[in-house]
């Protein structure tokens, strides 16, 4: 089944089951992951997933899908602009 595109972009969805199984579509890039944090670039912005014992079960960047198991504590979106700018915190502003 082919995913429909709107204005040239993939659709984005999140399905969370019992805070233990997370499926995300519209994933463009996985920035980093470990057992406590997964950072994804999606068509809707950067998604940070925090939890415990997180495990990436399935990953298909071509289709833009990822499946994560573990205990999900939070899901947080941020803009892509903030990810590319290093040193924009307190110290970064001091040393500009």
PDB file of N, CA, C and O in Angstrom:
ATOM      1  N   UNK A   1       0.835  -1.173   0.000  1.00  0.00           N
ATOM      2  CA  UNK A   1       0.000   0.000   0.000  1.00  0.00           C
ATOM      3  C   UNK A   1       0.887   1.246   0.000  1.00  0.00           C
ATOM      4  O   UNK A   1       1.759   1.385   0.858  1.00  0.00           O
ATOM      5  N   UNK A   2       0.676   2.121  -0.926  1.00  0.00           N
ATOM      6  CA  UNK A   2       1.505   3.309  -1.058  1.00  0.00           C
ATOM      7  C   UNK A   2       0.947   4.440  -0.207  1.00  0.00           C
ATOM      8  O   UNK A   2      -0.264   4.653  -0.150  1.00  0.00           O
ATOM      9  N   UNK A   3       1.843   5.159   0.449  1.00  0.00           N
ATOM     10  CA  UNK A   3       1.447   6.255   1.319  1.00  0.00           C
ATOM     11  C   UNK A   3       1.104   7.474   0.480  1.00  0.00           C
ATOM     12  O   UNK A   3       1.863   7.839  -0.418  1.00  0.00           O
ATOM     13  N   UNK A   4      -0.038   8.114   0.761  1.00  0.00           N
ATOM     14  CA  UNK A   4      -0.450   9.300   0.026  1.00  0.00           C
ATOM     15  C   UNK A   4       0.415  10.479   0.428  1.00  0.00           C
ATOM     16  O   UNK A   4       0.858  10.581   1.573  1.00  0.00           O
ATOM     17  N   UNK A   5       0.649  11.363  -0.521  1.00  0.00           N
ATOM     18  CA  UNK A   5       1.437  12.556  -0.244  1.00  0.00           C
ATOM     19  C   UNK A   5       0.561  13.779  -0.455  1.00  0.00           C
ATOM     20  O   UNK A   5      -0.245  13.839  -1.383  1.00  0.00           O
ATOM     21  N   UNK A   6       0.740  14.754   0.431  1.00  0.00           N
ATOM     22  CA  UNK A   6       0.021  16.011   0.323  1.00  0.00           C
ATOM     23  C   UNK A   6       1.054  17.098   0.093  1.00  0.00           C
ATOM     24  O   UNK A   6       1.977  17.253   0.893  1.00  0.00           O
ATOM     25  N   UNK A   7       0.914  17.859  -0.996  1.00  0.00           N
ATOM     26  CA  UNK A   7       1.859  18.926  -1.324  1.00  0.00           C
ATOM     27  C   UNK A   7       3.299  18.419  -1.345  1.00  0.00           C
ATOM     28  O   UNK A   7       4.205  19.144  -0.934  1.00  0.00           O
ATOM     29  N   UNK A   8       3.530  17.209  -1.806  1.00  0.00           N
ATOM     30  CA  UNK A   8       4.873  16.670  -1.919  1.00  0.00           C
ATOM     31  C   UNK A   8       5.438  16.141  -0.619  1.00  0.00           C
ATOM     32  O   UNK A   8       6.589  15.705  -0.593  1.00  0.00           O
ATOM     33  N   UNK A   9       4.670  16.162   0.468  1.00  0.00           N
ATOM     34  CA  UNK A   9       5.158  15.684   1.762  1.00  0.00           C
ATOM     35  C   UNK A   9       4.451  14.389   2.141  1.00  0.00           C
ATOM     36  O   UNK A   9       3.312  14.145   1.744  1.00  0.00           O
ATOM     37  N   UNK A  10       5.139  13.579   2.906  1.00  0.00           N
ATOM     38  CA  UNK A  10       4.536  12.369   3.447  1.00  0.00           C
ATOM     39  C   UNK A  10       3.584  12.731   4.574  1.00  0.00           C
ATOM     40  O   UNK A  10       3.730  13.769   5.221  1.00  0.00           O
ATOM     41  N   UNK A  11       2.615  11.869   4.796  1.00  0.00           N
ATOM     42  CA  UNK A  11       1.755  12.023   5.968  1.00  0.00           C
ATOM     43  C   UNK A  11       2.543  11.642   7.206  1.00  0.00           C
ATOM     44  O   UNK A  11       3.514  10.888   7.133  1.00  0.00           O
ATOM     45  N   UNK A  12       2.119  12.166   8.335  1.00  0.00           N
ATOM     46  CA  UNK A  12       2.790  11.894   9.596  1.00  0.00           C
ATOM     47  C   UNK A  12       1.748  11.426  10.598  1.00  0.00           C
ATOM     48  O   UNK A  12       0.708  12.061  10.771  1.00  0.00           O
ATOM     49  N   UNK A  13       2.034  10.315  11.254  1.00  0.00           N
ATOM     50  CA  UNK A  13       1.123   9.837  12.289  1.00  0.00           C
ATOM     51  C   UNK A  13       1.911   9.163  13.396  1.00  0.00           C
ATOM     52  O   UNK A  13       3.024   8.676  13.198  1.00  0.00           O
ATOM     53  N   UNK A  14       1.289   9.154  14.576  1.00  0.00           N
ATOM     54  CA  UNK A  14       1.863   8.491  15.744  1.00  0.00           C
ATOM     55  C   UNK A  14       0.789   7.594  16.332  1.00  0.00           C
ATOM     56  O   UNK A  14      -0.335   8.032  16.576  1.00  0.00           O
ATOM     57  N   UNK A  15       1.140   6.335  16.557  1.00  0.00           N
ATOM     58  CA  UNK A  15       0.240   5.392  17.228  1.00  0.00           C
ATOM     59  C   UNK A  15       0.967   4.872  18.453  1.00  0.00           C
ATOM     60  O   UNK A  15       2.012   4.230  18.344  1.00  0.00           O
ATOM     61  N   UNK A  16       0.405   5.154  19.622  1.00  0.00           N
ATOM     62  CA  UNK A  16       0.995   4.729  20.886  1.00  0.00           C
ATOM     63  C   UNK A  16       0.026   3.773  21.560  1.00  0.00           C
ATOM     64  O   UNK A  16      -1.122   4.127  21.828  1.00  0.00           O
ATOM     65  N   UNK A  17       0.491   2.562  21.833  1.00  0.00           N
ATOM     66  CA  UNK A  17      -0.336   1.536  22.465  1.00  0.00           C
ATOM     67  C   UNK A  17       0.161   1.275  23.878  1.00  0.00           C
ATOM     68  O   UNK A  17       1.276   0.790  24.070  1.00  0.00           O
ATOM     69  N   UNK A  18      -0.667   1.598  24.866  1.00  0.00           N
ATOM     70  CA  UNK A  18      -0.378   1.308  26.279  1.00  0.00           C
ATOM     71  C   UNK A  18       0.967   1.838  26.755  1.00  0.00           C
ATOM     72  O   UNK A  18       1.577   1.266  27.658  1.00  0.00           O
ATOM     73  N   UNK A  19       1.422   2.911  26.160  1.00  0.00           N
ATOM     74  CA  UNK A  19       2.725   3.522  26.496  1.00  0.00           C
ATOM     75  C   UNK A  19       3.878   2.542  26.355  1.00  0.00           C
ATOM     76  O   UNK A  19       4.940   2.762  26.939  1.00  0.00           O
ATOM     77  N   UNK A  20       3.697   1.455  25.588  1.00  0.00           N
ATOM     78  CA  UNK A  20       4.733   0.439  25.428  1.00  0.00           C
ATOM     79  C   UNK A  20       5.158   0.218  23.983  1.00  0.00           C
ATOM     80  O   UNK A  20       6.283  -0.212  23.729  1.00  0.00           O
ATOM     81  N   UNK A  21       4.285   0.503  23.047  1.00  0.00           N
ATOM     82  CA  UNK A  21       4.598   0.278  21.638  1.00  0.00           C
ATOM     83  C   UNK A  21       4.248   1.547  20.867  1.00  0.00           C
ATOM     84  O   UNK A  21       3.114   2.025  20.912  1.00  0.00           O
ATOM     85  N   UNK A  22       5.254   2.090  20.152  1.00  0.00           N
ATOM     86  CA  UNK A  22       5.076   3.338  19.425  1.00  0.00           C
ATOM     87  C   UNK A  22       5.405   3.117  17.961  1.00  0.00           C
ATOM     88  O   UNK A  22       6.471   2.597  17.631  1.00  0.00           O
ATOM     89  N   UNK A  23       4.498   3.508  17.086  1.00  0.00           N
ATOM     90  CA  UNK A  23       4.722   3.472  15.646  1.00  0.00           C
ATOM     91  C   UNK A  23       4.630   4.902  15.120  1.00  0.00           C
ATOM     92  O   UNK A  23       3.661   5.611  15.388  1.00  0.00           O
ATOM     93  N   UNK A  24       5.644   5.312  14.372  1.00  0.00           N
ATOM     94  CA  UNK A  24       5.681   6.662  13.822  1.00  0.00           C
ATOM     95  C   UNK A  24       5.877   6.566  12.322  1.00  0.00           C
ATOM     96  O   UNK A  24       6.741   5.825  11.853  1.00  0.00           O
ATOM     97  N   UNK A  25       5.075   7.314  11.560  1.00  0.00           N
ATOM     98  CA  UNK A  25       5.267   7.403  10.112  1.00  0.00           C
ATOM     99  C   UNK A  25       5.665   8.833   9.771  1.00  0.00           C
ATOM    100  O   UNK A  25       5.483   9.743  10.580  1.00  0.00           O
ATOM    101  N   UNK A  26       6.201   9.026   8.589  1.00  0.00           N
ATOM    102  CA  UNK A  26       6.667  10.343   8.176  1.00  0.00           C
ATOM    103  C   UNK A  26       8.058  10.664   8.702  1.00  0.00           C
ATOM    104  O   UNK A  26       8.428  11.832   8.824  1.00  0.00           O
ATOM    105  N   UNK A  27       8.829   9.621   9.014  1.00  0.00           N
ATOM    106  CA  UNK A  27      10.191   9.796   9.528  1.00  0.00           C
ATOM    107  C   UNK A  27      11.144  10.003   8.356  1.00  0.00           C
ATOM    108  O   UNK A  27      11.142   9.235   7.394  1.00  0.00           O
ATOM    109  N   UNK A  28      11.956  11.050   8.450  1.00  0.00           N
ATOM    110  CA  UNK A  28      12.936  11.331   7.395  1.00  0.00           C
ATOM    111  C   UNK A  28      14.360  10.935   7.781  1.00  0.00           C
ATOM    112  O   UNK A  28      15.166  10.582   6.921  1.00  0.00           O
ATOM    113  N   UNK A  29      14.667  10.996   9.096  1.00  0.00           N
ATOM    114  CA  UNK A  29      16.031  10.710   9.534  1.00  0.00           C
ATOM    115  C   UNK A  29      16.015  10.396  11.026  1.00  0.00           C
ATOM    116  O   UNK A  29      15.249  10.993  11.783  1.00  0.00           O
ATOM    117  N   UNK A  30      16.854   9.466  11.443  1.00  0.00           N
ATOM    118  CA  UNK A  30      17.036   9.177  12.866  1.00  0.00           C
ATOM    119  C   UNK A  30      18.333   9.865  13.287  1.00  0.00           C
ATOM    120  O   UNK A  30      19.415   9.485  12.840  1.00  0.00           O
ATOM    121  N   UNK A  31      18.222  10.880  14.148  1.00  0.00           N
ATOM    122  CA  UNK A  31      19.403  11.627  14.585  1.00  0.00           C
ATOM    123  C   UNK A  31      20.207  10.845  15.604  1.00  0.00           C
ATOM    124  O   UNK A  31      21.432  10.777  15.505  1.00  0.00           O
ATOM    125  N   UNK A  32      19.531  10.250  16.591  1.00  0.00           N
ATOM    126  CA  UNK A  32      20.228   9.447  17.586  1.00  0.00           C
ATOM    127  C   UNK A  32      19.223   8.602  18.346  1.00  0.00           C
ATOM    128  O   UNK A  32      18.031   8.904  18.397  1.00  0.00           O
ATOM    129  N   UNK A  33      19.742   7.533  18.936  1.00  0.00           N
ATOM    130  CA  UNK A  33      18.879   6.726  19.795  1.00  0.00           C
ATOM    131  C   UNK A  33      19.725   5.944  20.782  1.00  0.00           C
ATOM    132  O   UNK A  33      20.843   5.526  20.485  1.00  0.00           O
ATOM    133  N   UNK A  34      19.152   5.757  21.979  1.00  0.00           N
ATOM    134  CA  UNK A  34      19.712   4.884  22.992  1.00  0.00           C
ATOM    135  C   UNK A  34      18.543   4.343  23.805  1.00  0.00           C
ATOM    136  O   UNK A  34      17.394   4.494  23.388  1.00  0.00           O
ATOM    137  N   UNK A  35      18.792   3.732  24.922  1.00  0.00           N
ATOM    138  CA  UNK A  35      17.717   3.084  25.675  1.00  0.00           C
ATOM    139  C   UNK A  35      16.812   4.070  26.405  1.00  0.00           C
ATOM    140  O   UNK A  35      15.793   3.669  26.966  1.00  0.00           O
ATOM    141  N   UNK A  36      17.171   5.367  26.406  1.00  0.00           N
ATOM    142  CA  UNK A  36      16.359   6.357  27.108  1.00  0.00           C
ATOM    143  C   UNK A  36      15.805   7.454  26.210  1.00  0.00           C
ATOM    144  O   UNK A  36      14.811   8.087  26.566  1.00  0.00           O
ATOM    145  N   UNK A  37      16.425   7.698  25.046  1.00  0.00           N
ATOM    146  CA  UNK A  37      16.005   8.792  24.172  1.00  0.00           C
ATOM    147  C   UNK A  37      16.157   8.400  22.710  1.00  0.00           C
ATOM    148  O   UNK A  37      17.156   7.799  22.315  1.00  0.00           O
ATOM    149  N   UNK A  38      15.145   8.750  21.909  1.00  0.00           N
ATOM    150  CA  UNK A  38      15.207   8.578  20.454  1.00  0.00           C
ATOM    151  C   UNK A  38      14.867   9.937  19.853  1.00  0.00           C
ATOM    152  O   UNK A  38      13.842  10.528  20.194  1.00  0.00           O
ATOM    153  N   UNK A  39      15.726  10.438  18.955  1.00  0.00           N
ATOM    154  CA  UNK A  39      15.485  11.717  18.304  1.00  0.00           C
ATOM    155  C   UNK A  39      15.319  11.476  16.812  1.00  0.00           C
ATOM    156  O   UNK A  39      16.214  10.953  16.149  1.00  0.00           O
ATOM    157  N   UNK A  40      14.148  11.868  16.291  1.00  0.00           N
ATOM    158  CA  UNK A  40      13.790  11.639  14.899  1.00  0.00           C
ATOM    159  C   UNK A  40      13.503  12.953  14.197  1.00  0.00           C
ATOM    160  O   UNK A  40      12.940  13.868  14.800  1.00  0.00           O
ATOM    161  N   UNK A  41      13.881  13.058  12.935  1.00  0.00           N
ATOM    162  CA  UNK A  41      13.420  14.153  12.101  1.00  0.00           C
ATOM    163  C   UNK A  41      12.230  13.627  11.322  1.00  0.00           C
ATOM    164  O   UNK A  41      12.347  12.655  10.575  1.00  0.00           O
ATOM    165  N   UNK A  42      11.078  14.275  11.498  1.00  0.00           N
ATOM    166  CA  UNK A  42       9.867  13.875  10.792  1.00  0.00           C
ATOM    167  C   UNK A  42       9.437  15.013   9.872  1.00  0.00           C
ATOM    168  O   UNK A  42      10.002  16.106   9.916  1.00  0.00           O
ATOM    169  N   UNK A  43       8.443  14.750   9.049  1.00  0.00           N
ATOM    170  CA  UNK A  43       7.927  15.790   8.167  1.00  0.00           C
ATOM    171  C   UNK A  43       7.241  16.902   8.960  1.00  0.00           C
ATOM    172  O   UNK A  43       7.002  17.982   8.421  1.00  0.00           O
ATOM    173  N   UNK A  44       6.923  16.653  10.229  1.00  0.00           N
ATOM    174  CA  UNK A  44       6.262  17.646  11.074  1.00  0.00           C
ATOM    175  C   UNK A  44       7.229  18.336  12.026  1.00  0.00           C
ATOM    176  O   UNK A  44       6.796  19.159  12.832  1.00  0.00           O
ATOM    177  N   UNK A  45       8.518  18.034  11.965  1.00  0.00           N
ATOM    178  CA  UNK A  45       9.515  18.624  12.853  1.00  0.00           C
ATOM    179  C   UNK A  45      10.313  17.548  13.550  1.00  0.00           C
ATOM    180  O   UNK A  45      10.161  16.361  13.262  1.00  0.00           O
ATOM    181  N   UNK A  46      11.160  17.967  14.464  1.00  0.00           N
ATOM    182  CA  UNK A  46      12.010  17.031  15.205  1.00  0.00           C
ATOM    183  C   UNK A  46      11.205  16.478  16.374  1.00  0.00           C
ATOM    184  O   UNK A  46      10.638  17.236  17.161  1.00  0.00           O
ATOM    185  N   UNK A  47      11.160  15.163  16.483  1.00  0.00           N
ATOM    186  CA  UNK A  47      10.412  14.481  17.538  1.00  0.00           C
ATOM    187  C   UNK A  47      11.399  13.806  18.479  1.00  0.00           C
ATOM    188  O   UNK A  47      12.208  12.977  18.064  1.00  0.00           O
ATOM    189  N   UNK A  48      11.317  14.179  19.764  1.00  0.00           N
ATOM    190  CA  UNK A  48      12.153  13.565  20.792  1.00  0.00           C
ATOM    191  C   UNK A  48      11.274  12.658  21.641  1.00  0.00           C
ATOM    192  O   UNK A  48      10.271  13.095  22.205  1.00  0.00           O
ATOM    193  N   UNK A  49      11.662  11.395  21.722  1.00  0.00           N
ATOM    194  CA  UNK A  49      10.924  10.394  22.482  1.00  0.00           C
ATOM    195  C   UNK A  49      11.779  10.015  23.681  1.00  0.00           C
ATOM    196  O   UNK A  49      12.927   9.598  23.525  1.00  0.00           O
ATOM    197  N   UNK A  50      11.222  10.159  24.872  1.00  0.00           N
ATOM    198  CA  UNK A  50      11.954   9.784  26.084  1.00  0.00           C
ATOM    199  C   UNK A  50      11.227   8.640  26.762  1.00  0.00           C
ATOM    200  O   UNK A  50       9.998   8.576  26.770  1.00  0.00           O
ATOM    201  N   UNK A  51      12.016   7.734  27.334  1.00  0.00           N
ATOM    202  CA  UNK A  51      11.423   6.580  27.981  1.00  0.00           C
ATOM    203  C   UNK A  51      12.468   5.717  28.657  1.00  0.00           C
ATOM    204  O   UNK A  51      13.601   6.140  28.883  1.00  0.00           O
ATOM    205  N   UNK A  52      12.066   4.512  28.972  1.00  0.00           N
ATOM    206  CA  UNK A  52      12.949   3.551  29.601  1.00  0.00           C
ATOM    207  C   UNK A  52      12.996   2.272  28.805  1.00  0.00           C
ATOM    208  O   UNK A  52      11.972   1.811  28.299  1.00  0.00           O
ATOM    209  N   UNK A  53      14.172   1.697  28.690  1.00  0.00           N
ATOM    210  CA  UNK A  53      14.390   0.454  27.959  1.00  0.00           C
ATOM    211  C   UNK A  53      13.834   0.522  26.536  1.00  0.00           C
ATOM    212  O   UNK A  53      13.205  -0.423  26.061  1.00  0.00           O
ATOM    213  N   UNK A  54      14.073   1.646  25.864  1.00  0.00           N
ATOM    214  CA  UNK A  54      13.595   1.829  24.495  1.00  0.00           C
ATOM    215  C   UNK A  54      14.409   0.975  23.541  1.00  0.00           C
ATOM    216  O   UNK A  54      15.633   0.890  23.645  1.00  0.00           O
ATOM    217  N   UNK A  55      13.710   0.346  22.610  1.00  0.00           N
ATOM    218  CA  UNK A  55      14.342  -0.527  21.633  1.00  0.00           C
ATOM    219  C   UNK A  55      13.702  -0.266  20.276  1.00  0.00           C
ATOM    220  O   UNK A  55      12.483  -0.365  20.137  1.00  0.00           O
ATOM    221  N   UNK A  56      14.512   0.064  19.272  1.00  0.00           N
ATOM    222  CA  UNK A  56      14.006   0.270  17.918  1.00  0.00           C
ATOM    223  C   UNK A  56      13.834  -1.093  17.275  1.00  0.00           C
ATOM    224  O   UNK A  56      14.816  -1.768  16.966  1.00  0.00           O
ATOM    225  N   UNK A  57      12.584  -1.499  17.074  1.00  0.00           N
ATOM    226  CA  UNK A  57      12.300  -2.817  16.510  1.00  0.00           C
ATOM    227  C   UNK A  57      12.372  -2.820  14.996  1.00  0.00           C
ATOM    228  O   UNK A  57      13.030  -3.672  14.400  1.00  0.00           O
ATOM    229  N   UNK A  58      11.696  -1.869  14.378  1.00  0.00           N
ATOM    230  CA  UNK A  58      11.665  -1.810  12.920  1.00  0.00           C
ATOM    231  C   UNK A  58      11.985  -0.393  12.489  1.00  0.00           C
ATOM    232  O   UNK A  58      11.507   0.575  13.080  1.00  0.00           O
ATOM    233  N   UNK A  59      12.796  -0.285  11.455  1.00  0.00           N
ATOM    234  CA  UNK A  59      13.146   1.016  10.900  1.00  0.00           C
ATOM    235  C   UNK A  59      13.225   0.887   9.388  1.00  0.00           C
ATOM    236  O   UNK A  59      13.975   0.067   8.858  1.00  0.00           O
ATOM    237  N   UNK A  60      12.443   1.707   8.703  1.00  0.00           N
ATOM    238  CA  UNK A  60      12.475   1.737   7.249  1.00  0.00           C
ATOM    239  C   UNK A  60      12.409   3.198   6.825  1.00  0.00           C
ATOM    240  O   UNK A  60      11.322   3.766   6.716  1.00  0.00           O
ATOM    241  N   UNK A  61      13.560   3.802   6.589  1.00  0.00           N
ATOM    242  CA  UNK A  61      13.619   5.218   6.226  1.00  0.00           C
ATOM    243  C   UNK A  61      13.017   5.452   4.842  1.00  0.00           C
ATOM    244  O   UNK A  61      12.435   6.508   4.594  1.00  0.00           O
ATOM    245  N   UNK A  62      13.148   4.486   3.945  1.00  0.00           N
ATOM    246  CA  UNK A  62      12.569   4.649   2.610  1.00  0.00           C
ATOM    247  C   UNK A  62      11.064   4.851   2.692  1.00  0.00           C
ATOM    248  O   UNK A  62      10.511   5.696   1.988  1.00  0.00           O
ATOM    249  N   UNK A  63      10.395   4.075   3.551  1.00  0.00           N
ATOM    250  CA  UNK A  63       8.952   4.227   3.749  1.00  0.00           C
ATOM    251  C   UNK A  63       8.632   5.267   4.808  1.00  0.00           C
ATOM    252  O   UNK A  63       7.498   5.737   4.896  1.00  0.00           O
ATOM    253  N   UNK A  64       9.634   5.631   5.619  1.00  0.00           N
ATOM    254  CA  UNK A  64       9.439   6.632   6.659  1.00  0.00           C
ATOM    255  C   UNK A  64       8.755   6.103   7.899  1.00  0.00           C
ATOM    256  O   UNK A  64       8.041   6.845   8.573  1.00  0.00           O
ATOM    257  N   UNK A  65       8.960   4.818   8.220  1.00  0.00           N
ATOM    258  CA  UNK A  65       8.301   4.202   9.372  1.00  0.00           C
ATOM    259  C   UNK A  65       9.314   3.696  10.385  1.00  0.00           C
ATOM    260  O   UNK A  65      10.386   3.203  10.034  1.00  0.00           O
ATOM    261  N   UNK A  66       8.936   3.836  11.675  1.00  0.00           N
ATOM    262  CA  UNK A  66       9.760   3.304  12.755  1.00  0.00           C
ATOM    263  C   UNK A  66       8.835   2.732  13.817  1.00  0.00           C
ATOM    264  O   UNK A  66       7.747   3.255  14.060  1.00  0.00           O
ATOM    265  N   UNK A  67       9.282   1.649  14.447  1.00  0.00           N
ATOM    266  CA  UNK A  67       8.541   1.015  15.530  1.00  0.00           C
ATOM    267  C   UNK A  67       9.467   0.921  16.731  1.00  0.00           C
ATOM    268  O   UNK A  67      10.581   0.408  16.631  1.00  0.00           O
ATOM    269  N   UNK A  68       8.992   1.425  17.880  1.00  0.00           N
ATOM    270  CA  UNK A  68       9.793   1.468  19.096  1.00  0.00           C
ATOM    271  C   UNK A  68       9.021   0.796  20.218  1.00  0.00           C
ATOM    272  O   UNK A  68       7.825   1.027  20.392  1.00  0.00           O
ATOM    273  N   UNK A  69       9.727  -0.046  20.983  1.00  0.00           N
ATOM    274  CA  UNK A  69       9.124  -0.687  22.160  1.00  0.00           C
ATOM    275  C   UNK A  69       9.870  -0.239  23.408  1.00  0.00           C
ATOM    276  O   UNK A  69      11.061   0.068  23.357  1.00  0.00           O
ATOM    277  N   UNK A  70       9.167  -0.206  24.516  1.00  0.00           N
ATOM    278  CA  UNK A  70       9.716   0.216  25.794  1.00  0.00           C
ATOM    279  C   UNK A  70       8.658   1.002  26.540  1.00  0.00           C
ATOM    280  O   UNK A  70       7.498   1.031  26.130  1.00  0.00           O
ATOM    281  N   UNK A  71       9.042   1.632  27.618  1.00  0.00           N
ATOM    282  CA  UNK A  71       8.113   2.473  28.374  1.00  0.00           C
ATOM    283  C   UNK A  71       8.283   3.911  27.915  1.00  0.00           C
ATOM    284  O   UNK A  71       9.351   4.498  28.091  1.00  0.00           O
ATOM    285  N   UNK A  72       7.236   4.483  27.326  1.00  0.00           N
ATOM    286  CA  UNK A  72       7.283   5.835  26.784  1.00  0.00           C
ATOM    287  C   UNK A  72       6.896   6.823  27.883  1.00  0.00           C
ATOM    288  O   UNK A  72       5.822   6.713  28.475  1.00  0.00           O
ATOM    289  N   UNK A  73       7.783   7.795  28.155  1.00  0.00           N
ATOM    290  CA  UNK A  73       7.514   8.830  29.153  1.00  0.00           C
ATOM    291  C   UNK A  73       7.008  10.114  28.519  1.00  0.00           C
ATOM    292  O   UNK A  73       6.093  10.749  29.044  1.00  0.00           O
ATOM    293  N   UNK A  74       7.608  10.509  27.371  1.00  0.00           N
ATOM    294  CA  UNK A  74       7.181  11.760  26.748  1.00  0.00           C
ATOM    295  C   UNK A  74       7.501  11.770  25.262  1.00  0.00           C
ATOM    296  O   UNK A  74       8.415  11.094  24.790  1.00  0.00           O
ATOM    297  N   UNK A  75       6.709  12.567  24.541  1.00  0.00           N
ATOM    298  CA  UNK A  75       6.919  12.846  23.122  1.00  0.00           C
ATOM    299  C   UNK A  75       6.959  14.366  23.009  1.00  0.00           C
ATOM    300  O   UNK A  75       6.053  15.045  23.493  1.00  0.00           O
ATOM    301  N   UNK A  76       8.001  14.910  22.374  1.00  0.00           N
ATOM    302  CA  UNK A  76       8.149  16.354  22.298  1.00  0.00           C
ATOM    303  C   UNK A  76       8.594  16.764  20.899  1.00  0.00           C
ATOM    304  O   UNK A  76       9.556  16.218  20.361  1.00  0.00           O
ATOM    305  N   UNK A  77       7.881  17.739  20.310  1.00  0.00           N
ATOM    306  CA  UNK A  77       8.260  18.271  19.004  1.00  0.00           C
ATOM    307  C   UNK A  77       9.057  19.554  19.166  1.00  0.00           C
ATOM    308  O   UNK A  77       8.826  20.330  20.093  1.00  0.00           O
ATOM    309  N   UNK A  78       9.999  19.770  18.251  1.00  0.00           N
ATOM    310  CA  UNK A  78      10.717  21.034  18.162  1.00  0.00           C
ATOM    311  C   UNK A  78      10.972  21.323  16.689  1.00  0.00           C
ATOM    312  O   UNK A  78      10.835  20.447  15.836  1.00  0.00           O
ATOM    313  N   UNK A  79      11.343  22.562  16.408  1.00  0.00           N
ATOM    314  CA  UNK A  79      11.615  22.958  15.025  1.00  0.00           C
ATOM    315  C   UNK A  79      12.947  22.407  14.566  1.00  0.00           C
ATOM    316  O   UNK A  79      13.844  22.167  15.374  1.00  0.00           O
ATOM    317  N   UNK A  80      13.072  22.209  13.282  1.00  0.00           N
ATOM    318  CA  UNK A  80      14.319  21.718  12.703  1.00  0.00           C
ATOM    319  C   UNK A  80      15.431  22.741  12.829  1.00  0.00           C
ATOM    320  O   UNK A  80      16.598  22.364  12.927  1.00  0.00           O
ATOM    321  N   UNK A  81      15.104  24.016  12.831  1.00  0.00           N
ATOM    322  CA  UNK A  81      16.118  25.068  12.874  1.00  0.00           C
ATOM    323  C   UNK A  81      16.984  24.927  14.115  1.00  0.00           C
ATOM    324  O   UNK A  81      18.195  25.137  14.048  1.00  0.00           O
ATOM    325  N   UNK A  82      16.391  24.581  15.235  1.00  0.00           N
ATOM    326  CA  UNK A  82      17.134  24.463  16.476  1.00  0.00           C
ATOM    327  C   UNK A  82      18.137  23.319  16.453  1.00  0.00           C
ATOM    328  O   UNK A  82      19.152  23.383  17.145  1.00  0.00           O
ATOM    329  N   UNK A  83      17.878  22.275  15.676  1.00  0.00           N
ATOM    330  CA  UNK A  83      18.770  21.119  15.641  1.00  0.00           C
ATOM    331  C   UNK A  83      20.078  21.449  14.922  1.00  0.00           C
ATOM    332  O   UNK A  83      21.126  20.913  15.282  1.00  0.00           O
ATOM    333  N   UNK A  84      20.036  22.309  13.927  1.00  0.00           N
ATOM    334  CA  UNK A  84      21.228  22.589  13.145  1.00  0.00           C
ATOM    335  C   UNK A  84      22.125  23.638  13.763  1.00  0.00           C
ATOM    336  O   UNK A  84      23.285  23.765  13.369  1.00  0.00           O
ATOM    337  N   UNK A  85      21.619  24.389  14.719  1.00  0.00           N
ATOM    338  CA  UNK A  85      22.393  25.462  15.314  1.00  0.00           C
ATOM    339  C   UNK A  85      23.062  24.978  16.589  1.00  0.00           C
ATOM    340  O   UNK A  85      22.398  24.733  17.596  1.00  0.00           O
ATOM    341  N   UNK A  86      24.364  24.844  16.540  1.00  0.00           N
ATOM    342  CA  UNK A  86      25.103  24.420  17.723  1.00  0.00           C
ATOM    343  C   UNK A  86      25.552  25.661  18.486  1.00  0.00           C
ATOM    344  O   UNK A  86      25.811  26.715  17.906  1.00  0.00           O
ATOM    345  N   UNK A  87      25.634  25.502  19.787  1.00  0.00           N
ATOM    346  CA  UNK A  87      26.127  26.601  20.596  1.00  0.00           C
ATOM    347  C   UNK A  87      25.135  27.726  20.776  1.00  0.00           C
ATOM    348  O   UNK A  87      25.553  28.857  21.025  1.00  0.00           O
ATOM    349  N   UNK A  88      23.853  27.478  20.665  1.00  0.00           N
ATOM    350  CA  UNK A  88      22.876  28.535  20.825  1.00  0.00           C
ATOM    351  C   UNK A  88      22.353  28.616  22.248  1.00  0.00           C
ATOM    352  O   UNK A  88      21.472  29.425  22.538  1.00  0.00           O
ATOM    353  N   UNK A  89      22.876  27.800  23.126  1.00  0.00           N
ATOM    354  CA  UNK A  89      22.490  27.888  24.531  1.00  0.00           C
ATOM    355  C   UNK A  89      23.198  29.053  25.195  1.00  0.00           C
ATOM    356  O   UNK A  89      23.741  29.924  24.515  1.00  0.00           O
ATOM    357  N   UNK A  90      23.195  29.073  26.493  1.00  0.00           N
ATOM    358  CA  UNK A  90      23.782  30.152  27.269  1.00  0.00           C
ATOM    359  C   UNK A  90      25.253  30.348  26.917  1.00  0.00           C
ATOM    360  O   UNK A  90      25.673  31.474  26.649  1.00  0.00           O
ATOM    361  N   UNK A  91      26.037  29.284  26.913  1.00  0.00           N
ATOM    362  CA  UNK A  91      27.466  29.415  26.596  1.00  0.00           C
ATOM    363  C   UNK A  91      27.691  29.820  25.142  1.00  0.00           C
ATOM    364  O   UNK A  91      28.599  30.596  24.844  1.00  0.00           O
ATOM    365  N   UNK A  92      26.874  29.302  24.246  1.00  0.00           N
ATOM    366  CA  UNK A  92      27.003  29.652  22.842  1.00  0.00           C
ATOM    367  C   UNK A  92      26.776  31.132  22.600  1.00  0.00           C
ATOM    368  O   UNK A  92      27.455  31.743  21.774  1.00  0.00           O
ATOM    369  N   UNK A  93      25.818  31.711  23.323  1.00  0.00           N
ATOM    370  CA  UNK A  93      25.551  33.148  23.181  1.00  0.00           C
ATOM    371  C   UNK A  93      26.687  33.976  23.775  1.00  0.00           C
ATOM    372  O   UNK A  93      27.011  35.045  23.257  1.00  0.00           O
ATOM    373  N   UNK A  94      27.291  33.491  24.851  1.00  0.00           N
ATOM    374  CA  UNK A  94      28.390  34.217  25.484  1.00  0.00           C
ATOM    375  C   UNK A  94      29.613  34.291  24.581  1.00  0.00           C
ATOM    376  O   UNK A  94      30.321  35.298  24.586  1.00  0.00           O
ATOM    377  N   UNK A  95      29.874  33.238  23.805  1.00  0.00           N
ATOM    378  CA  UNK A  95      31.087  33.158  23.012  1.00  0.00           C
ATOM    379  C   UNK A  95      30.883  33.530  21.555  1.00  0.00           C
ATOM    380  O   UNK A  95      31.738  33.219  20.726  1.00  0.00           O
ATOM    381  N   UNK A  96      29.786  34.180  21.214  1.00  0.00           N
ATOM    382  CA  UNK A  96      29.544  34.611  19.837  1.00  0.00           C
ATOM    383  C   UNK A  96      30.428  35.751  19.457  1.00  0.00           C
ATOM    384  O   UNK A  96      30.355  36.239  18.330  1.00  0.00           O
TER     385      UNK A  96
END
